[in-house]
Amino acid sequence: MKKEFVMRGKTASGSTEVLQFSGFKAGMAYRMTEFNIYPSTGIGTQAMELCASVTAAKTAESPNNPNFNNEGLIATAFFTNHDATAYAGFTNSVVNDTFLITQNLILAVVDTNAGSPMAVNWQCRFESVKMSGPQEAVTNYKQYLISDE
């Protein structure tokens, strides 16, 4: 049976947060299975363009200009609503659910709409993955190379 858990929060626009995986246990990794973002204020009353990214690299990936060539980019998402009175918002996310996580991640968010940028609500769902000794060594080495560039 899969052991799943959720990390969630609210982050100010233009800020980053570290998602802690410091409780790493030997032979275990984690896989992100879902990443969603949601407005924090004025839903249905204002235009918004929210973006977020989750990265396993040394620095955060730009949420509003993600580079899918970055091996450390695990997830990206956006939520837009350009005319709050005419239609509902549109959201989309892309998650690399094959990336095995063994180190801390960086979450970055931004509201690119002009005016007062709002904070972004976010939620990530993970599942535990048991690894063999050789798989653990390769996974740790790969993530070390990505996060030490």
Residue, then its C-alpha position, 0 to 999 in steps of 0.5 A: m500500500k502506498k504511503e501518501f502525504v501532503m505538504r501545503g501552504k501559502t507563500a507571498s508572491g515573489s518568494t521561495e520556500v524550502l520543502q523539507f525532506s530532511g527526515f530522509k530514511a535509508g532506502m526511502a525516496y519520495r515521488m511528487t504525484e500532484f501539484n496545485i495552486y489556488p488564489s488566496t484573495g479576491i476569487g472571482t473579483q479580480a484578474m490574476e496570473l499565478c505561477a509556481s514551480v518546484t525545483a530540486a536544483k541549487t536555485a529555484e526555477s522561474p515560475n513564470n518562465p520555466n525551462f523544461n530542460n532543467e533536470g531539477l524542475i519537478a513541477t510547475a503550475f499556473f492559475t489565470n483569470h484575466d476577466a473575473t466577471a466574464y469567465a472562470g479561471f483556468t489552471n494547469s500543472v505539469v509534474n515529473d512523477t518519475f523524479l525520486i526525491t531524496q533532498n530538500l526542494i525549492l518552491a517559488v511562486v509569483d503573481t505576475n498581474a500588475g497591481s498588488p500581487m497576491a500570495v499563492n496557496w499551494q499543495c503538493r502530494f507525495e508518495s513514499v518509494k522504497m529503494s534498493g541499495p544500488q538504486e539509492a546510491v544512483t538516486n542520491y548521486k543524481q540529485y547531488l549533481i543536480s543540486d550542486e550545479 
